[in-house]
Amino acid sequence: MIPQLQQEAATPSSENAPQWSTATKIAFRFAFAYFLLYVYPRPVGSLGAGTVYGNPLRDMWHAVVPWVGIHVLHLAGDLTEVANGSGDQLYDYVLWLCIAAAAAMATVVWSTLDRKRRNYEQLYQWMRVFVRIVVAVAMITYGSDKLWRMQFPAPGLARYVDTFGRTSPMGLLWATMGTSRAYSFFGGVGEMLGGLLLLVPRFTALGALVTGAVMTNVLMLNFGYDVPRKIYSIHLIAFCLFLLIPDMRRIADFFVLNRQTQLSPPVPLFRDRTMNYGIVALQALIGVGALFLLCTQAHKDQVKNETYITAAVRGIWSVDQFALDQVPRPPLLTEKERWQDVVFDQPNALVIQTMDGVQKRYYLRLDTANQKFFLWSPPDKHWNASFTYQASTPDRLILEGQFDGKHISAELQRINLSDPERFLLLNRGVHWVNQFPQNR
């Protein structure tokens, strides 16, 4: 039985609910206004400007935020919202401040017009339902992306020949999580579990505890590895704390003071039993729908991430011979135009590493029927390259073509990725028995 359906007599109302203090009412008004402004039309610091549909409130913020940043805060940075697939832009921080200010003004107006109200118990219960659903969907999204290896795919081949020092903190985290499939899966299970628990009213406290713990770890990873999702993860933790407010004292009694206690049962939203069942069914429907849609999309993204170029050319190729405009270039560190490695991995990208260790990524179109490929670089619309290639042996390629107006001919040798001396990260695996730690 669901506790909230057994306690119809405890349904909150303005007549039988206790009188809230003035401070509590003001705090609730601010929290309610802030929450709605934060999550609509999208949570701040979550997905950048990736939303394609128009929204009046969002259009208003696009006008207000730059004005506040320039004329009030006197900021000199870029205050436009950029579609970067992440968050924590300067725009997001100024928007965060604007939302807090707008919520404060709404609180003043609301408190003036509604100062005689005894409490907001009914609205508070609805807000808890809304917060649970928002956090649950966010956690199911995170969880499905990890379970299906969309968020942290296996590192690309170019990562294995790049220098460690050139790796960004975020790139290091992505490579670490992508290398350890088991740990990434474990993180996804924790996020998915927290989200699913939050969709069941009687498990709200447990779901908030699990989600809060998981997201605290995520927040520290975001800070420690400079991942631009700090604003969003902070708010998800804050929402979990909001859900735990009714049980804070009981949790302290149990975990800290070693006292006997029990969590408070959920409060029903309606006096009518059928309506309460309907709300529970609606939450279950939202959970099932989110689970199906998000897992399906994560699986599609995983398939896309794990679609590689044809096996005949996929690999890391060492450049043995290289000539620029018919002039041979020896493999010297001072020859910055000479190629060191060429990496064919993803279907639409090619990575070239020069002798100074710098990697450059180009868009690729491979024509296997005619043994040709074409390169271009979006930042420079006039830049292009075209090559013919010939496989003298399965592990040897001969390239010839034009590269940014210069003639290049090169002979490439496929590097053996199963060599444990050179690619220990690919070949070490996990061992239950270790006579000595393998820490290189």
BAGU-38620 format. One record per residue (C-alpha): residue in one letter; residue number from 0; x, y, z. Coordinates in steps of 0.5 Angstrom, whole numbers. Example, Ala and Ser with C-alpha at 12.3 -4.5 7.8 and 13.67 -1.06 7.14 Angstrom:
2
 res   n     X     Y     Z
   A   0    25    -9    16
   S   1    27    -2    14
REM end
This chain:
440
 res   n     X     Y     Z
   M   0     0     0     0
   I   1     2     7    -1
   P   2     2    11     5
   Q   3     0    18     2
   L   4    -6    14     0
   Q   5    -8    12     7
   Q   6    -8    18    10
   E   7   -13    22     7
   A   8   -15    26    13
   A   9    -8    29    13
   T  10    -9    32     7
   P  11    -7    39     8
   S  12   -11    45     7
   S  13   -11    53    10
   E  14   -16    51    15
   N  15   -13    45    19
   A  16    -5    46    17
   P  17    -1    50    22
   Q  18     0    57    22
   W  19     7    58    18
   S  20    12    63    21
   T  21    13    70    17
   A  22    20    68    15
   T  23    18    61    13
   K  24    13    64     8
   I  25    18    69     5
   A  26    23    63     4
   F  27    18    59     1
   R  28    15    65    -4
   F  29    23    66    -6
   A  30    24    59    -7
   F  31    18    57   -11
   A  32    19    63   -15
   Y  33    27    62   -16
   F  34    25    55   -18
   L  35    20    56   -23
   L  36    25    61   -26
   Y  37    31    57   -26
   V  38    28    51   -29
   Y  39    24    54   -35
   P  40    25    54   -41
   R  41    31    50   -39
   P  42    35    49   -33
   V  43    41    54   -32
   G  44    48    52   -34
   S  45    45    45   -37
   L  46    45    45   -44
   G  47    48    51   -47
   A  48    44    54   -52
   G  49    42    48   -56
   T  50    35    49   -56
   V  51    32    50   -63
   Y  52    25    53   -61
   G  53    23    60   -59
   N  54    21    62   -52
   P  55    18    69   -50
   L  56    22    68   -43
   R  57    28    66   -46
   D  58    28    72   -51
   M  59    27    76   -46
   W  60    33    74   -42
   H  61    37    74   -48
   A  62    36    82   -48
   V  63    36    83   -41
   V  64    42    79   -39
   P  65    47    82   -44
   W  66    45    89   -41
   V  67    45    87   -34
   G  68    52    85   -35
   I  69    55    91   -39
   H  70    51    97   -35
   V  71    50    94   -28
   L  72    56    89   -27
   H  73    61    93   -32
   L  74    63    86   -35
   A  75    67    86   -41
   G  76    67    79   -43
   D  77    62    75   -48
   L  78    55    75   -46
   T  79    52    72   -51
   E  80    49    65   -50
   V  81    53    60   -54
   A  82    51    53   -57
   N  83    56    49   -54
   G  84    53    43   -51
   S  85    55    45   -44
   G  86    54    50   -39
   D  87    57    55   -34
   Q  88    58    61   -39
   L  89    59    68   -37
   Y  90    52    69   -40
   D  91    49    63   -35
   Y  92    53    66   -29
   V  93    49    73   -30
   L  94    43    70   -32
   W  95    43    66   -25
   L  96    44    73   -22
   C  97    38    76   -26
   I  98    34    70   -24
   A  99    35    71   -16
   A 100    34    78   -17
   A 101    27    77   -20
   A 102    25    72   -15
   A 103    27    77   -10
   M 104    22    82   -13
   A 105    17    77   -14
   T 106    17    75    -7
   V 107    17    82    -5
   V 108    10    83    -9
   W 109     7    76    -7
   S 110     9    78     0
   T 111     5    85     0
   L 112    -1    82    -4
   D 113    -2    75     0
   R 114     1    77     7
   K 115    -5    75    11
   R 116    -5    67     8
   R 117    -4    62    14
   N 118     1    57    10
   Y 119     2    55     3
   E 120     2    47     5
   Q 121    -2    45    -1
   L 122     3    49    -6
   Y 123     9    46    -2
   Q 124     6    39    -3
   W 125     5    40   -11
   M 126    12    44   -11
   R 127    15    38    -8
   V 128    12    33   -13
   F 129    15    38   -19
   V 130    22    38   -16
   R 131    22    30   -15
   I 132    20    30   -23
   V 133    25    35   -25
   V 134    31    32   -21
   A 135    28    24   -23
   V 136    28    26   -31
   A 137    35    29   -30
   M 138    38    23   -26
   I 139    35    18   -31
   T 140    38    22   -37
   Y 141    45    22   -34
   G 142    44    15   -32
   S 143    42    12   -39
   D 144    48    16   -42
   K 145    53    12   -38
   L 146    49     6   -38
   W 147    50     6   -46
   R 148    56     9   -46
   M 149    54    16   -49
   Q 150    57    21   -44
   F 151    64    17   -44
   P 152    65    13   -50
   A 153    72    10   -51
   P 154    77    14   -52
   G 155    79    16   -59
   L 156    85    13   -62
   A 157    88    20   -63
   R 158    88    20   -55
   Y 159    93    14   -55
   V 160    99    18   -59
   D 161    97    25   -56
   T 162   102    27   -50
   F 163    99    27   -43
   G 164   101    34   -42
   R 165    97    37   -47
   T 166    91    34   -45
   S 167    86    38   -41
   P 168    83    37   -34
   M 169    76    35   -37
   G 170    79    31   -43
   L 171    83    27   -38
   L 172    77    26   -34
   W 173    73    23   -40
   A 174    79    19   -42
   T 175    79    16   -35
   M 176    71    15   -35
   G 177    71    12   -42
   T 178    77     7   -41
   S 179    74     4   -35
   R 180    67     2   -37
   A 181    66    -2   -31
   Y 182    66     5   -27
   S 183    62     9   -32
   F 184    57     3   -31
   F 185    57     4   -24
   G 186    56    11   -24
   G 187    50    10   -29
   V 188    47     5   -24
   G 189    47    10   -18
   E 190    44    16   -22
   M 191    39    11   -25
   L 192    37     9   -18
   G 193    36    15   -15
   G 194    32    18   -21
   L 195    27    12   -20
   L 196    27    12   -13
   L 197    25    20   -13
   L 198    19    18   -18
   V 199    16    14   -12
   P 200    13    18    -7
   R 201    14    13    -1
   F 202    22    13    -3
   T 203    23    21    -3
   A 204    28    21     2
   L 205    32    15     0
   G 206    32    18    -7
   A 207    34    24    -5
   L 208    40    21    -1
   V 209    42    17    -6
   T 210    42    23   -11
   G 211    45    28    -7
   A 212    51    23    -6
   V 213    52    21   -13
   M 214    51    29   -15
   T 215    56    31   -10
   N 216    61    26   -13
   V 217    59    29   -20
   L 218    60    36   -17
   M 219    67    35   -14
   L 220    69    32   -21
   N 221    66    38   -24
   F 222    71    42   -20
   G 223    77    38   -20
   Y 224    77    37   -27
   D 225    74    44   -30
   V 226    68    41   -33
   P 227    63    46   -34
   R 228    57    44   -31
   K 229    58    47   -24
   I 230    52    51   -24
   Y 231    47    45   -26
   S 232    50    40   -21
   I 233    50    45   -15
   H 234    42    46   -16
   L 235    41    39   -17
   I 236    44    38   -10
   A 237    40    44    -7
   F 238    34    41   -10
   C 239    35    34    -6
   L 240    36    38     0
   F 241    30    41    -1
   L 242    26    35    -1
   L 243    30    32     5
   I 244    27    38     9
   P 245    21    35    13
   D 246    26    29    15
   M 247    32    33    17
   R 248    31    32    24
   R 249    29    24    23
   I 250    36    23    19
   A 251    40    27    24
   D 252    37    22    30
   F 253    38    16    26
   F 254    45    17    23
   V 255    48    22    28
   L 256    45    21    35
   N 257    43    14    34
   R 258    36    15    36
   Q 259    30    11    34
   T 260    26    14    29
   Q 261    22    14    23
   L 262    21    18    16
   S 263    15    22    15
   P 264    10    19    10
   P 265     8    23     4
   V 266     2    28     5
   P 267    -3    26     0
   L 268    -5    32    -5
   F 269   -12    31    -5
   R 270   -18    29     0
   D 271   -21    24    -6
   R 272   -17    17    -6
   T 273   -18    16   -14
   M 274   -15    23   -15
   N 275    -9    21   -11
   Y 276    -8    14   -15
   G 277    -9    18   -21
   I 278    -3    23   -19
   V 279     2    17   -17
   A 280     0    13   -24
   L 281     2    20   -27
   Q 282     9    20   -24
   A 283     9    13   -26
   L 284     8    14   -33
   I 285    13    20   -33
   G 286    18    15   -31
   V 287    16    10   -36
   G 288    16    15   -41
   A 289    23    18   -39
   L 290    26    11   -38
   F 291    24     9   -45
   L 292    25    15   -49
   L 293    32    17   -46
   C 294    35    10   -46
   T 295    33     9   -53
   Q 296    36    16   -55
   A 297    42    14   -51
   H 298    43     7   -55
   K 299    42    11   -61
   D 300    48    16   -59
   Q 301    52    10   -57
   V 302    51     6   -64
   K 303    53    13   -67
   N 304    59    14   -63
   E 305    62     7   -64
   T 306    61     7   -71
   Y 307    68     7   -74
   I 308    71     8   -81
   T 309    73     2   -85
   A 310    77    -3   -82
   A 311    82    -3   -88
   V 312    84     4   -86
   R 313    82     5   -79
   G 314    88     6   -74
   I 315    94    10   -72
   W 316    99    10   -78
   S 317   106    12   -77
   V 318   109    17   -82
   D 319   116    13   -85
   Q 320   117    18   -91
   F 321   115    25   -92
   A 322   116    30   -98
   L 323   113    37   -98
   D 324   113    40  -105
   Q 325   118    34  -107
   V 326   123    35  -102
   P 327   124    30   -97
   R 328   123    32   -90
   P 329   127    28   -84
   P 330   123    26   -78
   L 331   126    32   -74
   L 332   123    35   -68
   T 333   125    42   -71
   E 334   120    40   -78
   K 335   114    42   -75
   E 336   111    42   -82
   R 337   112    34   -82
   W 338   107    29   -80
   Q 339   109    24   -75
   D 340   102    20   -74
   V 341    96    20   -78
   V 342    90    17   -75
   F 343    84    14   -78
   D 344    78    13   -73
   Q 345    71    16   -74
   P 346    68    16   -80
   N 347    68    24   -81
   A 348    74    26   -78
   L 349    82    25   -79
   V 350    87    27   -74
   I 351    94    29   -76
   Q 352   100    30   -71
   T 353   106    33   -73
   M 354   113    32   -71
   D 355   112    37   -65
   G 356   107    33   -62
   V 357   101    38   -64
   Q 358    95    34   -66
   K 359    90    38   -71
   R 360    83    35   -73
   Y 361    80    36   -80
   Y 362    73    34   -83
   L 363    74    28   -87
   R 364    70    25   -93
   L 365    73    18   -95
   D 366    71    15  -102
   T 367    73     8  -101
   A 368    71     6  -108
   N 369    76    11  -112
   Q 370    81    10  -106
   K 371    81    18  -105
   F 372    79    22   -99
   F 373    78    30   -98
   L 374    79    34   -92
   W 375    77    41   -90
   S 376    77    46   -84
   P 377    71    50   -82
   P 378    74    56   -79
   D 379    78    57   -86
   K 380    73    56   -91
   H 381    78    57   -96
   W 382    82    51   -93
   N 383    82    44   -97
   A 384    86    38   -98
   S 385    85    32  -103
   F 386    89    25  -103
   T 387    89    19  -106
   Y 388    91    13  -102
   Q 389    94     6  -104
   A 390    95     0  -100
   S 391   101    -3  -102
   T 392   100    -8   -96
   P 393    95    -9   -91
   D 394    99    -5   -86
   R 395   102     0   -91
   L 396    99     6   -94
   I 397   102    11   -99
   L 398    99    18  -100
   E 399    99    23  -105
   G 400    96    30  -106
   Q 401    95    37  -104
   F 402    95    40   -97
   D 403    93    47   -97
   G 404    96    49  -103
   K 405   102    44  -102
   H 406   104    38  -105
   I 407   105    32  -100
   S 408   107    25  -101
   A 409   108    20   -95
   E 410   109    13   -94
   L 411   105    10   -87
   Q 412   106     4   -83
   R 413   100     2   -79
   I 414   102     2   -71
   N 415   101    -5   -68
   L 416    95    -3   -62
   S 417    96   -10   -59
   D 418   103    -8   -57
   P 419   103    -8   -49
   E 420   110    -4   -48
   R 421   107     2   -52
   F 422    99     1   -51
   L 423    99    -1   -44
   L 424    92     3   -43
   L 425    89    -1   -48
   N 426    92    -8   -46
   R 427    93    -8   -39
   G 428    86   -10   -37
   V 429    84   -12   -30
   H 430    87   -17   -25
   W 431    85   -20   -19
   V 432    92   -22   -17
   N 433    97   -17   -17
   Q 434   104   -19   -15
   F 435   107   -12   -16
   P 436   103    -6   -17
   Q 437   103    -4   -25
   N 438   103     4   -24
   R 439   107     7   -29
REM end
